[in-house]
């Protein structure tokens, strides 16, 4: 049995806390690890006026990364 999960882009608005997002380009953690573009995570904190976000990732490894708004898009799983 094959299970296919569809991801849909949500209309253009800044993500809110606890919403799912996807990295458009790779992002680096404070420890120097790279979370690859296409990785999906959850917004855990909004910085400034939605200018950047603290995003928690579980794959490919657990990480908390500060990501500029221009490097994210909403996804709905």
C-alpha positions in Angstrom: 0.0 0.0 0.0 1.4 3.4 -1.0 0.3 6.5 0.9 0.7 9.8 -0.8 0.6 13.0 1.2 -0.4 16.2 -0.7 1.1 19.5 0.3 -0.7 22.7 -0.7 0.6 26.2 -0.6 -1.4 28.5 1.5 -2.3 32.0 0.2 0.4 34.7 0.6 0.3 36.0 4.2 2.9 35.7 6.9 2.8 32.5 8.9 1.5 32.5 12.4 2.8 30.6 15.4 2.4 26.8 15.2 1.8 26.9 11.4 3.7 24.5 9.1 6.2 26.1 6.7 8.8 24.9 4.2 12.3 26.3 3.6 12.8 27.7 0.1 16.6 27.6 0.4 18.9 25.9 2.9 19.3 27.5 6.3 22.1 27.1 8.9 21.7 26.4 12.6 23.7 28.2 15.2 25.9 25.1 15.5 26.7 25.2 11.8 24.5 22.4 10.6 22.6 22.9 7.3 18.9 22.3 7.1 18.3 21.7 3.4 15.8 23.6 1.3 12.5 21.8 1.1 12.6 20.8 4.8 9.3 21.4 6.6 9.0 22.7 10.1 6.7 24.5 12.6 6.9 28.2 13.5 7.5 28.4 17.2 8.1 32.2 17.5 7.5 35.2 15.4 10.3 37.8 15.3 9.7 41.5 14.7 6.7 42.3 12.5 6.8 38.9 10.8 10.2 39.7 9.4 11.8 36.4 10.6 10.7 33.3 12.4 12.1 30.7 14.8 11.2 27.4 13.1 11.5 23.9 14.7 12.6 21.1 12.3 12.5 17.4 13.1 14.0 16.1 9.8 16.7 15.6 8.6 17.6 16.2 12.3 16.1 18.1 15.2 16.9 21.8 15.0 15.7 25.2 15.9 16.6 27.8 13.2 15.9 31.5 12.8 14.6 31.9 9.2 14.0 35.1 7.3 10.4 35.5 6.0 11.6 35.5 2.4 13.0 32.0 2.8 9.7 30.4 3.9 6.3 29.4 2.5 3.3 28.0 4.1 2.3 24.4 3.6 -0.7 22.5 4.6 -0.3 18.8 5.2 
